[in-house]
Amino acid sequence: MTAAAPTLIEAARRLADEVLAPGAESADREGVSPAAIAEVKRSGVLGVSGPGAYGGAQAPDAVAREIAEILAGACCSTYFVQAQHHTPVRMLATSGSPVRERLLRPLCEGTLLSGIAFSHLRAFPRRPVRVTRVPGGRRFDGRVPWYTGWGLNDVMLLAGVTDDGEALFAFADAREQPGLRPTPPLQLAALTGTRTVGLELDGLVVPEEAVVWSRPHEEWAVTDRPKNTNPNPAVFGVAGAALDLLAAAGDAEAKETAQVLAERLREVRREAYALVDEVPAGERLTDRLAVKTRAYEVLRAATTAALVAGGGRAFGLGSPAQRLAREGLFLVVQGQTTDVRSAHLRALRG
């Protein structure tokens, strides 16, 4: 663990306790605020995985996971907006592109917040977003179905597929401009506050120096597929917050239920992170999927128990119990692939 890691975890806890948790219901109903994002930027958490030479903390993955749990448990909407930021940082850190020198330091230091627009690559061989070469740069056409943080992000990491089957990633400003237009905000059952939109691309041109990665699609897919077989740390954060709420309900039955479920949560968390830390990413995928579906089971039990303990009052929009239950449902489908969906449905049948 780097020397900065404990300090960064404490900064995440302060951010969660003083800013995110008190504003979570408001963020859920009215949207994550620019003021909350300013506090996220100021906290230092955006640089947790960034290289030290560019102002990042260069912390171990375990620290990044713990911070994700802390933030998600406090306000999953704000967590999810900032979660988009870390993939661009990691990609830039290993890139030789000229854009690295322009963006990596401000992204690590929190001067800039990045979004991502590449989940549509998983639809290949369909190409929702097409990339073609034009003089001086690359042109993007098509539709990004899901873009989180519109109006809050400064830049975005945008991807598409070329005619010869390459996945290409490039940075663009996260604002309406010629060739880029957002849809109205998507109305979601949970995390509507993340300011998620679709992006209509009609001739958006980015300069060649903004391209950060270009490889055959299969080369990208080989590294992407195993990632979604592991539980999102946010699952453990939201489940933990629900169990804290349950334990605080005041009666012995609720406290005992919280203790039993907390032990299940600790065990599945331990197994999940052991697979991440100790097993090569492409191995034991069946085991990873089994642990992931067990994590969903504990999440569902924890959020349901918090609702049960709260009774009718828990369905008021000011109650964290109903928000946590909806956030849990969102996490069940977030980043879902065909393999994850099939494994989850089999587990539910079983």
C-alpha positions, 0 to 999 in steps of 0.5 A, spaced: 500 500 500 502 506 498 503 512 503 497 516 500 492 510 500 490 510 508 489 518 507 485 517 500 481 512 504 479 517 510 478 522 504 473 518 501 470 517 508 469 524 509 466 525 502 461 520 503 459 522 510 459 529 510 457 530 502 454 524 499 450 521 504 446 527 506 445 529 499 443 522 497 435 522 496 436 529 493 441 526 488 436 521 486 430 525 485 433 531 482 440 529 479 447 529 482 449 536 483 455 540 480 457 542 487 457 535 489 462 533 483 466 539 485 467 536 492 469 529 489 474 532 485 477 536 491 477 530 495 483 526 491 479 520 489 479 521 482 486 519 482 486 513 486 489 509 480 493 514 476 500 514 476 504 518 481 508 521 476 502 525 473 499 526 480 495 520 481 496 516 488 498 509 484 494 506 490 493 498 489 486 495 486 484 493 493 484 501 495 480 503 489 475 497 491 474 500 498 473 507 496 468 505 491 464 501 496 464 507 501 462 512 495 457 507 493 454 506 500 453 513 501 450 515 494 450 510 488 448 516 483 454 520 485 459 514 485 456 512 478 458 518 475 465 518 478 466 511 476 466 512 469 473 516 470 477 511 472 477 507 465 480 513 461 485 514 467 488 507 466 487 507 459 491 513 458 497 511 463 499 505 458 498 509 452 503 513 448 498 517 445 500 525 445 493 526 448 496 523 454 501 529 456 495 533 455 489 530 459 493 525 464 495 530 469 488 534 470 484 527 470 489 524 476 489 531 480 481 532 479 481 538 475 477 534 469 472 529 470 471 524 464 466 520 462 466 514 458 462 512 451 464 505 449 459 499 452 456 499 445 462 495 443 459 489 446 454 489 441 459 487 435 459 485 430 453 490 430 456 497 430 452 502 433 458 507 432 462 507 426 469 510 425 472 513 419 478 516 417 478 523 415 483 528 413 487 530 420 483 525 424 477 520 425 469 521 424 464 518 429 457 516 426 451 513 430 448 512 437 451 511 443 445 508 447 448 510 454 452 516 457 453 517 464 454 524 467 452 529 461 453 536 464 458 534 469 463 531 465 469 535 462 471 530 457 469 523 454 472 517 452 469 515 446 469 509 442 467 506 435 468 500 430 472 502 424 470 498 417 476 493 418 473 491 425 478 495 429 476 498 436 478 505 436 478 510 443 479 517 442 477 523 447 472 528 445 469 534 449 463 532 453 459 538 450 454 539 445 458 541 438 457 539 431 456 532 430 454 531 437 448 532 440 445 529 447 438 526 447 433 528 453 435 525 460 433 518 460 428 516 465 430 510 469 427 506 475 434 508 479 440 512 478 436 517 474 440 522 478 446 520 474 444 525 468 444 519 463 443 521 456 444 517 449 449 521 444 447 522 437 453 522 433 453 525 426 460 527 423 463 528 430 470 529 428 476 528 433 483 530 431 488 524 430 492 526 436 486 525 441 486 517 439 488 513 445 487 506 443 486 502 436 486 495 436 482 489 433 476 488 436 477 481 439 483 484 442 479 489 446 474 484 447 479 478 450 480 483 456 473 486 457 469 479 457 473 477 464 471 484 467 464 483 468 464 476 471 467 479 477 462 483 482 462 490 482 465 493 488 458 497 489 454 491 490 458 490 497 457 498 498 450 498 497 449 492 501 453 494 507 449 501 507 442 497 507 445 492 513 447 499 517 440 501 516 437 495 518 441 494 524 439 501 526 432 499 526 432 498 533 429 492 534 432 485 536 430 481 530 432 487 525 439 487 529 440 479 528 438 479 521 443 484 520 448 480 523 447 474 519 447 477 513 453 481 514 457 475 515 454 472 508 456 479 505 463 478 508 464 471 506 462 472 499 466 479 498 472 475 501 471 470 495 470 475 490 476 479 491 480 473 492 479 471 485 480 478 483 487 478 486 490 471 486 487 468 479 489 470 472 483 475 469 481 470 464 481 463 468 476 460 473 470 464 470 465 459 472 467 460 479 467 468 478 460 468 475 457 463 481 460 468 486 457 474 483 450 471 483 451 469 490 453 477 491 447 479 488 443 474 492 446 477 499 444 484 496 437 483 494 436 480 501 440 486 505 436 491 501 429 487 502 430 486 509 431 494 510 425 495 507 421 490 511 424 493 517 422 500 515 415 498 513 410 502 509 415 508 511 420 505 507 416 507 501 417 514 502 421 518 497 425 520 503 427 514 505 434 511 504 431 504 504 427 504 498 433 508 494 438 502 496 433 497 494 432 501 487 440 502 487 441 494 488 436 493 482 440 497 478 447 494 479 444 487 478 443 489 470 449 494 470 455 492 465 451 485 464 453 481 458 450 475 455 454 470 460 452 474 466 445 474 464 445 466 463 449 465 470 444 469 474 438 466 471 440 459 472 442 461 479 435 464 480 432 457 477 436 453 481 
